[in-house]
């Protein structure tokens, strides 16, 4: 059986339309990600030194809170209520 030339041409257009649709979807997804991420790590009017200082402070505070949580989990945060003497 022979296929018509028109049938072959429509298949190419559908594939091209699907590619354009996928590209458009990917670009829309990328733009939404940029908008949700805030597009930058630096705030307006902030120097590089201020950004670095803010990052160091956040890491220092997170480390302190993590160590505090670990101490509480291991029961190292308070002195023991146990006595060092034997009770008869």
Helices and strands as residue ranges (DSSP letters): H 5-37, H 48-73
